[in-house]
Amino acid sequence: MVKIVYSAGLKCLEGYIVQVEADLSDGMPAMDLVGYLGSEVKEARERVRTAIKNSGYDMPLKRITLNLAPADIKKYGTGFDLAMAVGILKTLGVIPDRPTEDAVFLGELNLSGSVCPIRGVLPLVLHAMRAGFKRCYVPKENAVEAALVTQMEILPVSSLAELAEHLCTENRIAPIQNSDHAETLEDETCDLKYVHGQMIAKRGLEIAASGMHNVILFGEPGSGKSMLSKCIPSILPPMTMEEKLEVSSIYSVAGKLTGTAALIGKRPFVSVHHTVTDVALIGGGAYPRAGLAALAHKGVLFLDEMPEFKRSALEALRQPLEDRMIRISRNLGNFSYPADFMLVGAMNPCPCGAYPSASCSCTFVQRKKYLERLSKPLLDRIDLCIEVRNPSYEELNLSSLEEDSATVAKRVKAAMERQFCRFSKPRFNSQMDAQEIRGFCEPDEEGKKIMEKAFEKYRLSARGYHRILKVARTIADLDEKERIGADHLIEAIRFRNADLLKMV
């Protein structure tokens, strides 16, 4: 008689329920696995067989067939081992034939019968909860992560023998308490109070953080571009619980949730080296994995020495910057990862970095070729261009500290709350569509004249025009104004002027 146990699998971040059907019949002793399986799932045959034997149960000299349905979705990963073993033990009569329709089993088995942790437990449990299941058996190491889903009863399992005893007797496994989870500890970040001078740059970063706008910092080497960029996490607005779960799901699938800190509690800051490959940045492979851009979801993707990146890698960011999703097509199907990040770039004004001072040794052609490594379509997706000048000796030796990040973060948070109230949901000004721009960013008559002059002078594209309005809306939010004023537009245009990058 066929016994049914439920597990779950992942396609990118989307879960799906897997029905594990186990059948015991007469015939040559063998264990057959069917259901469109990846190589690691096929290898479960020997893992499960040996784990059952080493847990103290005898395997019968009969034919065992395991089917993982639906058969039209290819299964990857090792998280089906536990469900397979439970299905076999049910066919052997070790585990009573009582309903387990409301339970999902997740976990990898090693040869001793111990249950090993797996990747992607958080999105798997979230999907099981949405599918109507009430309980979830997970590896003990993944229990804190799974307990983030408060609507599910999470039972931590250490070994197959422990699980079988739990299902057979009154020796019950105690569910983990949902309050036991912890957020990741915040890393030490730079504080703006240690950055002397650079008032224009600090103002630009405050605007960018308030509306999650893309920004480029450019200036001479050593002027403070990298330090200012590393201060951004200290002023970013806090995440909502929904955003925390979304980001934590991505890190869970990537295998980056470890220890007792199972919840990403702050916006990610992903710094990328200029030697990165296209696949590492965007994601990919035969079965596409998340890249660095997806890991920066709801946070910051920082590209230092931006013109040194491969042109193909930079151009690959254009679609995620517009759609806030990464879409990858393979012969196995179409895959997508969320990638709603704030792009922060830092760059020198020329190959030697000294332009426009007299010590610059670069020719006109060299400067032009260097700056043209950033294409116009990519620059068109940048909201703010901030020039960072070398501070003076007096500024560097100020005895008093500057305004700290905590003070700036309060203003950023207040601007965020105004945006969330305006849109009636967690959204930033940078995410506005054309309809919302017309509704919330309509300038007055004076502002329209200013925008008309800017449109003609800087030859703005439609995208560039809309991005200026979005930045002006954020500046007005920081200024606690309901209507965009002329001064807000002028400041947005000043920061938007991408011609500052074309200093040749």
C-alpha positions in Angstrom: 0.0 0.0 0.0 1.3 3.5 -0.9 2.2 5.7 2.0 2.4 9.5 1.5 4.6 12.0 3.2 5.0 15.7 2.4 8.2 17.7 1.8 9.0 20.9 -0.1 11.4 22.2 -2.7 12.6 25.5 -4.1 12.7 27.1 -7.5 14.7 30.3 -6.8 12.8 31.7 -3.9 9.4 30.2 -4.8 8.5 27.0 -2.9 6.5 24.1 -4.0 5.1 21.1 -2.1 6.5 17.7 -2.9 4.4 14.6 -2.3 6.7 11.7 -1.5 5.0 8.4 -2.3 6.5 5.2 -0.8 5.6 1.7 -2.0 6.8 -1.7 -0.8 6.3 -4.6 -3.2 7.6 -8.1 -3.9 10.5 -8.5 -6.3 14.3 -8.1 -6.4 15.6 -6.1 -3.4 16.1 -2.6 -4.7 15.2 1.1 -4.1 14.0 3.1 -7.1 13.7 6.8 -7.1 11.5 8.5 -9.7 10.0 12.0 -10.3 12.4 14.1 -12.4 15.3 14.3 -10.0 18.6 16.1 -9.9 21.8 14.2 -9.2 21.9 15.0 -5.5 18.4 13.7 -5.1 19.2 10.5 -6.9 22.2 10.0 -4.5 19.7 10.0 -1.6 19.1 6.3 -2.4 22.2 5.2 -0.5 22.1 8.0 2.1 18.5 7.0 3.1 19.1 3.3 3.0 22.2 3.4 5.2 20.7 6.0 7.6 17.7 3.7 8.2 20.0 0.7 8.8 22.3 2.7 11.2 19.3 4.0 13.1 18.5 0.4 14.2 15.9 -0.6 11.6 16.1 -3.5 9.2 15.6 -3.0 5.5 13.4 -5.8 4.0 14.5 -7.8 1.0 11.8 -6.3 -1.1 11.4 -3.7 -3.8 11.0 -0.1 -2.5 9.8 2.6 -4.9 9.8 6.3 -4.0 8.0 8.8 -6.2 8.5 12.6 -5.8 5.5 14.4 -7.3 4.9 16.5 -9.2 7.0 14.8 -11.8 7.1 17.8 -14.2 9.3 19.9 -11.8 13.0 18.9 -11.5 13.9 18.5 -7.8 17.3 19.8 -6.5 18.9 19.7 -3.1 19.1 17.3 -0.2 16.1 18.4 1.8 13.9 15.5 0.7 16.0 12.8 2.6 14.0 13.0 5.8 10.6 12.7 4.1 11.9 9.7 2.1 13.0 7.9 5.2 9.7 8.6 7.0 7.8 7.2 4.0 9.9 4.0 4.0 9.5 3.5 7.7 5.7 3.9 7.3 5.6 1.2 4.7 7.6 -1.0 7.0 5.1 -0.5 9.8 7.7 1.1 12.1 5.8 4.4 12.2 2.0 4.0 12.7 -0.2 4.6 9.7 -1.8 7.7 11.0 -2.4 11.0 9.2 0.5 13.3 8.6 -1.2 15.4 6.0 -0.7 18.6 8.1 3.1 18.1 8.4 6.1 18.8 6.2 9.4 17.0 6.6 12.7 18.8 5.7 16.2 17.7 6.2 19.3 15.9 4.9 20.4 12.6 6.4 24.0 11.5 6.9 25.0 7.8 7.0 24.7 7.6 10.8 21.1 8.7 10.7 21.7 12.2 12.0 19.7 15.1 10.4 21.9 17.7 8.8 21.0 21.4 8.1 19.9 22.4 4.6 19.7 25.7 2.7 16.5 27.6 2.1 14.5 26.5 5.2 12.9 29.9 5.7 11.2 30.2 2.3 10.3 26.5 2.4 8.5 26.9 5.7 6.8 30.1 4.5 5.4 28.3 1.5 4.3 25.3 3.6 2.4 27.7 5.9 0.7 29.4 2.9 -0.2 25.9 1.5 -2.1 25.2 4.7 0.3 22.9 6.7 0.4 23.2 10.4 3.6 21.5 11.5 7.1 21.4 10.1 9.9 19.0 11.1 13.3 20.6 10.4 16.9 20.0 11.3 17.8 21.2 14.7 20.4 23.7 13.3 17.7 25.3 11.1 15.0 25.5 13.8 15.6 29.1 14.9 15.4 30.2 11.3 12.2 28.2 10.7 10.6 29.7 13.8 10.5 33.1 12.2 7.3 31.8 10.6 5.2 32.3 13.7 2.0 30.6 12.2 3.8 27.2 12.0 4.6 24.7 14.7 8.3 24.0 14.3 9.8 20.7 15.6 13.6 20.5 15.7 14.9 17.0 14.7 18.4 15.7 15.5 18.2 12.2 14.2 16.0 9.8 12.3 15.7 7.6 15.4 14.5 10.5 17.5 11.9 11.4 14.9 10.6 7.8 14.6 10.3 7.6 18.4 8.4 10.9 18.4 5.9 9.6 15.8 5.5 6.2 17.6 5.4 7.0 21.3 4.6 9.6 23.8 8.2 10.8 23.9 7.4 14.0 22.1 9.8 16.5 20.5 9.1 19.9 22.1 8.3 22.6 19.5 10.6 25.5 19.4 9.2 28.8 20.7 8.8 31.4 18.1 10.2 34.1 20.3 13.6 32.3 20.5 14.9 33.7 17.2 17.4 36.5 17.1 18.4 39.2 14.6 21.9 39.3 13.1 24.2 41.4 15.1 24.9 44.8 13.4 28.4 45.1 12.1 30.5 48.1 13.0 30.1 50.8 10.4 31.7 54.1 9.8 30.0 57.1 11.4 29.6 60.4 9.6 30.9 62.3 12.6 34.4 61.1 11.8 34.2 62.6 8.2 35.3 66.2 8.4 34.1 68.7 5.9 32.3 67.2 2.8 29.0 68.9 3.6 27.7 68.6 0.1 28.6 64.9 -0.1 26.9 64.3 3.2 23.8 66.1 2.1 23.7 64.1 -1.1 24.0 60.8 0.8 21.2 61.8 3.2 18.9 62.5 0.2 19.9 59.2 -1.4 19.3 57.2 1.8 16.0 58.8 2.4 14.5 57.8 -1.0 16.8 54.8 -1.8 18.2 56.7 -4.8 21.2 55.5 -6.9 24.3 57.6 -6.4 27.8 58.0 -7.7 30.6 59.7 -5.8 33.6 60.9 -7.9 36.7 62.8 -6.9 40.5 62.5 -6.4 42.0 59.4 -4.7 42.0 59.7 -1.0 39.3 62.4 -0.9 36.9 60.2 1.2 34.7 58.5 -1.4 35.0 55.0 0.0 34.7 56.1 3.6 31.5 58.1 2.8 30.1 55.1 1.1 30.8 52.9 4.1 28.9 55.4 6.3 25.7 54.8 4.3 24.5 51.7 6.3 24.6 53.9 9.5 21.9 56.3 8.1 19.7 53.9 6.1 16.1 53.7 7.1 15.1 50.6 9.2 13.5 47.6 7.5 9.9 46.5 8.1 9.3 42.9 9.3 8.2 41.9 5.8 11.4 43.2 4.3 13.5 41.4 6.9 11.8 38.1 6.1 12.3 38.7 2.3 16.0 39.5 2.7 16.5 36.6 5.2 14.9 34.2 2.7 17.5 35.2 0.0 20.3 34.7 2.5 18.8 31.4 3.6 18.8 30.0 0.0 22.4 31.3 -0.3 23.4 29.4 2.8 24.4 32.6 4.7 22.2 32.3 7.7 24.2 30.6 10.4 24.2 30.2 14.2 21.4 31.6 16.3 21.0 34.9 14.4 18.5 33.8 11.8 17.0 37.1 10.8 18.7 39.8 8.8 17.9 42.8 11.0 19.6 45.6 8.9 19.8 46.5 5.3 22.5 44.6 3.5 25.7 46.4 2.3 27.3 44.4 -0.4 30.7 45.6 -1.6 31.8 44.2 -4.9 35.4 44.0 -6.2 36.0 45.2 -9.8 37.2 41.8 -10.9 33.7 40.3 -10.4 32.3 38.2 -13.2 28.9 38.7 -14.7 27.5 35.5 -13.2 28.8 36.3 -9.8 27.2 39.7 -9.9 23.9 38.9 -11.5 23.6 35.2 -10.7 23.4 32.2 -13.1 24.7 28.7 -13.7 23.0 25.6 -15.1 20.5 26.0 -12.2 20.6 29.7 -11.6 21.8 30.8 -8.1 21.5 34.2 -6.6 24.3 36.7 -7.3 25.6 39.6 -5.3 22.9 41.9 -6.7 20.2 39.7 -5.2 22.1 39.6 -1.9 21.9 43.4 -1.8 18.1 43.3 -2.0 16.5 46.1 0.1 20.0 47.4 0.8 23.1 48.8 -1.0 25.2 47.4 -3.8 28.6 49.3 -3.6 30.9 49.3 -6.7 34.2 50.9 -5.8 36.4 52.0 -8.7 33.3 51.7 -11.0 35.0 52.3 -14.3 37.4 49.4 -13.6 34.5 46.9 -13.8 34.0 45.0 -17.0 31.6 46.7 -19.3 29.4 43.6 -19.6 29.0 43.4 -15.8 28.0 47.0 -15.5 25.6 46.7 -18.4 24.0 43.7 -16.8 22.9 45.9 -14.0 20.7 48.1 -16.2 17.7 45.7 -16.3 17.7 45.1 -12.5 18.0 48.8 -11.8 14.9 49.4 -13.9 12.7 46.3 -13.0 14.1 45.6 -9.5 14.2 42.0 -10.5 16.8 39.7 -12.0 15.4 37.4 -14.7 17.5 34.5 -16.0 16.3 32.2 -18.8 17.7 28.6 -19.1 16.5 25.5 -20.9 15.1 24.4 -17.6 12.9 27.4 -17.5 12.7 31.0 -16.4 14.1 32.0 -13.0 13.8 35.3 -11.1 15.3 36.8 -8.0 14.3 40.1 -6.4 17.0 42.8 -6.7 15.6 46.0 -5.3 18.8 47.7 -4.3 20.4 51.1 -4.0 23.4 51.3 -6.3 26.3 53.3 -4.9 29.4 53.8 -7.1 32.7 55.5 -6.4 35.2 56.5 -9.1 38.1 58.7 -10.0 37.7 61.5 -12.5 40.5 60.1 -14.8 42.9 57.2 -14.9 45.5 59.0 -12.8 42.8 60.5 -10.5 44.3 64.0 -10.4 42.0 65.8 -12.9 41.3 68.8 -13.0 44.4 69.8 -11.1 47.6 70.7 -13.0 49.3 67.5 -11.8 47.0 65.4 -14.0 49.1 63.5 -16.6 46.2 62.1 -18.6 45.4 63.3 -22.2 42.0 64.4 -23.3 41.5 61.1 -25.2 42.5 59.0 -22.1 40.1 60.9 -19.9 37.3 60.6 -22.4 37.9 56.8 -22.9 38.0 56.3 -19.1 34.8 58.1 -18.4 33.0 56.4 -21.4 33.4 53.1 -19.7 30.1 54.1 -18.0 27.5 54.1 -20.7 24.9 56.8 -21.0 22.0 54.3 -20.4 23.7 53.3 -17.1 24.4 56.9 -16.1 20.7 57.7 -16.9 19.7 55.4 -14.1 21.8 57.3 -11.6 19.8 59.8 -9.5 22.6 61.8 -7.8 26.2 62.5 -8.9 28.3 63.8 -6.0 31.7 65.4 -6.4 33.9 64.7 -3.4 36.8 67.2 -3.0 39.9 66.8 -0.9 39.3 68.5 2.5 41.6 71.3 3.6 44.1 70.9 6.4 41.9 73.0 8.7 38.9 70.7 8.1 40.9 67.6 8.8 42.1 69.0 12.1 38.9 70.2 13.5 38.8 69.4 17.3 35.0 69.1 17.3 33.1 66.2 15.8 30.7 66.6 12.9 27.0 65.7 13.0 26.8 62.0 13.8 25.0 59.3 11.8 22.3 58.8 14.4 21.1 62.4 14.0 21.0 62.0 10.2 19.3 58.6 10.5 16.4 60.2 12.5 15.7 62.6 9.6 16.0 59.8 7.1 13.5 57.7 9.1 11.1 60.6 9.3 11.3 61.0 5.5 10.7 57.3 5.1 7.6 57.4 7.2 6.2 60.2 5.2 6.7 58.2 2.0 5.1 55.1 3.5 2.1 57.1 4.6 1.8 58.7 1.1 1.8 55.3 -0.7 -0.2 53.5 2.0 2.5 50.7 1.9 6.3 50.4 2.3 7.6 52.2 -0.8 10.3 54.7 -1.5 10.2 57.7 -3.8 12.7 56.0 -6.1 10.1 53.3 -6.8 7.3 55.6 -8.1 5.8 54.9 -11.5 4.7 57.5 -14.0 1.2 57.7 -12.6 2.5 58.3 -9.1 5.0 60.9 -10.3 2.2 62.8 -12.0 0.2 62.6 -8.8 2.8 63.4 -6.2 5.6 65.3 -8.0 3.8 67.9 -10.1 5.8 71.1 -9.8 4.3 74.6 -9.5 4.5 77.2 -12.3 7.9 78.4 -11.2 9.1 74.8 -10.9 7.9 74.0 -14.4 9.9 76.9 -15.8 13.0 75.6 -14.0 12.5 72.1 -15.3 12.0 73.3 -18.8 15.3 75.2 -18.8 17.1 72.1 -17.2 15.5 69.8 -19.8 16.9 71.9 -22.7 20.3 72.7 -21.2 21.2 69.2 -20.1 19.3 67.4 -22.9 17.5 65.2 -20.4 15.8 62.0 -21.3 12.3 61.1 -20.1 13.9 58.9 -17.5 16.3 61.6 -16.4 13.4 64.1 -16.1 11.4 61.7 -14.0 14.4 60.9 -11.7 14.9 64.6 -11.0 11.3 64.9 -9.9 11.7 61.8 -7.7 14.8 63.3 -6.0 13.0 66.6 -5.6 10.1 64.8 -3.9 12.6 63.2 -1.4 14.2 66.6 -0.7 10.7 68.0 0.0 10.0 65.1 2.4 13.2 65.9 4.2 12.1 69.5 4.4 8.7 68.4 5.7 6.9 70.0 2.7 3.8 68.6 1.0 4.5 70.4 -2.3 7.7 70.4 -4.3 9.2 73.9 -4.4 11.7 75.6 -6.7 14.5 75.2 -4.2 13.9 71.4 -4.1 14.1 71.2 -7.9 17.2 73.3 -8.1 19.0 71.1 -5.6 17.8 67.9 -7.4 19.1 69.2 -10.7 22.4 70.2 -9.2 22.9 66.7 -7.9 21.5 65.0 -11.0 23.8 66.8 -13.5 25.7 63.9 -15.0 27.8 66.3 -17.0 29.9 66.6 -13.9 31.2 63.1 -14.9 32.1 64.4 -18.4 34.8 66.7 -17.2 36.7 66.8 -20.5 
